[in-house]
Amino acid sequence: MTTPPEGWEARGRPPSWFRRFTFAKYAETRDFLDAVAALSEELGLHPQNINFAATHANITIEGPERQAPGAAELAFALRINALAASRVLP
């Protein structure tokens, strides 16, 4: 498995990466999720799981067919990190 990017943690079965993104208010969380959705459509990659509350979003990324994340998922996670960095995080 490719090493997860900064801020992400590797999880076991199936092999995946997980990260929680925290925001100051709901509007920031919603804007971030909309940006992740647009990025997913652009790249043709989608998180395995997203769950959220008013001030955070949890994202899980797996490789294709429940395999370990690889180069494409690494690029996806790095782009998600860049989206989060472009917003004000508490």
N, C-alpha and C positions, 0 to 999 in steps of 0.2 A: 504494500500500500504506500502511496505517496504520502510524505509527511504533511500533516495539515498546516495551513497557513496560520500566521499569528492570530491569536484570539480564539481559534477553533480547537476543539478537543476531539481526539479519536475515540470512537466508541466501538464496542464489540460486534454483536450479531444482529443483523448483518453489518459488515464493516461500514462505518459512516463517520461523518464529521458533524459536530454540533456546536452551535454558538448562540448565545443570548445577546441581543442588542437592546440597550436600554435608552429610553428617551424621556424628556422632561414632561411632555404632554401628549395626549392622544393624537392631535393633528400631526405631530412629527412621526409618530408610529405609523399612522395611516399613509402619510406621504412616502415613508420608507418602503412600506409594503407595496404601494403602487409602483415605485421605482424598481423593486425586485421583480414584480410581475412583468413590467416592460422589458427588463433585462432578460428574464426567462424566455419571453417570446423572441427577442432578438437572437439569443444564442441557441434556442431550441433545447435548453436544459431547464429542468424544473426541480426545486427542492423536493425531497421525499416527503417532508413534513414541515409545515409551518403552523405554529400556534402563537397566539398573541393575547395580550391584555391591553389596558389603556396606555401603559408606559413601557412595554417591552414586546419583543418578537423573538421567538425561538425558531431557529432554522436548522434542519437536518438535511445533509446531502449524502447520497449514496452514489456509487458507480452504477453503470448499466446492469440490469438484470441482477440486482442485489449483490454486485461485486464491489470490491474495494474502490474508493474514489481514485481516479487517475489524473492525467494531465488536464483533461477537459474540465473536470470538477474542480481542480486546483485553480484554473483560470476563472471559473465561475465564482468560487469562494473569494478570490482576490478582488473581483469586480464588486461583489456584495460588500466586502470590507470598504472599498472605495466609496460606494454609495453611502455607507454609514458615516464614513469620515467626512463626507461633504455636508453632513447635518450636525447640528449642535447636540452633542451627547453630554449628559450630566456627569 
